[in-house]
Amino acid sequence: MTEITKQAEKVIKELVEKSGLKKGDLLVVGCSSSEIVGETIGKGSSLEAAQEVFAGIYPYLNEKGIFLAAQCCEHLNRALILEREAAEKRGFEIVCVVPKPKAGGSFATTAYQNFKDPVAVEEIKADAGLDIGLTLIGMHLKHVAVPLRLSVDSIGQAHITAARTRPKYIGGERACYE
């Protein structure tokens, strides 16, 4: 197991624990393989680095029954690759595109190549998220996103940010919350 895979595995286990994700939940991951290898986002795509991160994340999520949504890069308008089962279960509209390292990104390409029945969708509302290398996943999270501080702050050379979501608080001064 590579150091990148070990870091990714540690991060995903801690994120799942701290976020309270459970079977059937959806986690969005945006991953800049360029940033992982120390390049500027979009300038040094590394299929190998993406595969190492995927190897650290996907088996654990699969074991827990948590669906992974891999965010594509800006060249595919940050579309997402996920299992058909997850898309259909949530009523997401499936679109037609196949990611490649320079058009979709290496991580989304890796997900597409490794999922049982991959599909692309344009938008989701995930229960939690992991941003590896400043990929801007916030648009794909449910309201309200809550930052998670993890013990690891990078994978390779890429800074990471994690979030969980919670229901909106509504009401006013008389409202009661759990």
N, C-alpha and C positions, 0 to 999 in steps of 0.2 A: 504494500500500500504506500503510495507517495505521500509526501508531506501535505500537498494540497488536498488530497483525498481525506487524510486524517483531520485536517482543519475543517473541511466541509462537513464531515461526519459529526465532529464535536459541536459545530455550530447548529446543525439541524436537530440534533438530540436536545440541546439546550433550548432552542427556539420552540420545539414542540412541547417540552415540559413547561416552559414559562408562559406560553400562549394559551395552553389548555386545549390545543387542537385535539379533535377526536375523529374516530372513523367516519368517513364520508365528507369531512371538511375539505376545503380547497386552499392550497398554499400557492401563491404566486412567487416565482423566483425570476429576477432579472439578473443576468450575469454577463459582465464584460470580461471575456477571456483576455482581451488586450490589456486591461488594467491588472489582471492577475499576473501577467508576465512582465509587468512594469512599463508597458507602453500606454499611450493615450487612447482613451476609449475610441473604438472604431478604426484604429490605425495599425493594429498588430494582432489580428484575430488568430487564436490558437485553438485548433480543434482538440489537441492533446490536453490542454488545460481545462477546456470545457468538459471533456470526457472524464477527467480526474474529479472535477467537482460533482458531476452527475453521479459518478460511482460512489461518492461519499454521501449523497443526498437521497437518491432514488430508492435504493434497497430499504432504507429505514422507513421512508414514507410509505412504501408499498407494504411493508410488514405491518404498519399501523393502520393501513386502509385509508390513508390521507392522499387525496388527489393532488398531483403536481401540475401547475400551469407554468410553462416556460415562456417568458416574455421574449418576443423577437425584438430586433433592433429597430431603429427609426426608419430604416429603408422599407420595412413592412408595416409602418405606422404602429409599432409596438403591439402587433397582433399576438395571440397566444397559442401555444401548442399544448393540447391536453388529450387525454384519452376520450374517445367517443362516448364512453359510458358516463363520464363526468359532464360532458357537454350536454348530452341528452337528458340526464337526470336533472340538470338545472335549467333546461330550456334555452341554452345558448344557440344563437344562429351560427351554423357552420359555414365557413367561407372556403374558397378554393385557392390554396397557395402551399407551396412546399419550401421551407426555409433552407438556405444554403449559408455557408460561413460568411460570405460577403453580402448577403441579402437575406437577413433574418437573424444571423449570428450563429456562432459555433455552439452555444449552449442549446438554443432552440433546435438547431440541426441535430444535435446529439439526442435530444428528447424525441424528436420525430423518428430518428433511426432506432430508438430503443423501446418506445411505447408499443403495446400490443396492437392498438388500432388508433393511431394518431389522427387528430383533426386540428384545424385552425379555426379560431374565433376572433372577432375583433375586440370584444370587451367582456369583462367579467367583473364580479364583485367578490373578491376572495376574503377568506376569514383571517388570513395572516399573510405576511410577505417577508421576503428576504431580498435585499438589494445588494448585489456584489459588484462594486465598481461604479457607483453613481449612475445607475440605469433608469432611475425615476419610475418606480413601480406604483407610486401613490394613486395613480389614476385607476388602478385595478383593485383597490381595496374597498371594502365596505366602509360606510361611515360608522363609527368614528374610529380612526386609526390612533393607536396608542403605541409610542415607541417602546421597544424592549432593549434594555441594556444587557448585552451578553458578555461573557468572560473573554471571548475572542473578538477582536475588532477588525481583523482582516483575514482574507484568504489569499495566499500568495502576496502580491503587492497591492491587491485591491481592498479598499476600505469597505466594510459592510455595515448595513443598517437593517434592523429588523423591526417588525411591527406586528401587533395583534389588533383585532378590532373588538369593539363592544357596541351594544345598542345605544342609540342616542338617548340622552336624558331629556325628557320633555316635562312640561308642567310649569312649576314655579315654586314659590316659597312654601306652598302647602304640599307639594308632591313628596312622596317617599320613594326611596330607591333601595334596592337590595344592598 
